[in-house]
Amino acid sequence: MELTQYFIMSGVTGLVTSVATVVALKVDIRWMKNTLADHEKRLRVIEGVRYGE
């Protein structure tokens, strides 16, 4: 019985860890996309000021 509980707990732990990793990756990717978009907007403003647009 103890061995079965160990296997169940290790499976649950692995599943929760996998889900948390996927969620963290999605959050990081979204953050990177937003940061890149913000940098692109800033660059367009800087280039517009520099070239008189």
PyMOL commands that set and color helices and strands:
alter all, ss='L'
color gray80, all
select helices_A, chain A and resi 2-50
alter helices_A, ss='H'
color red, helices_A
deselect
rebuild
show_as cartoon
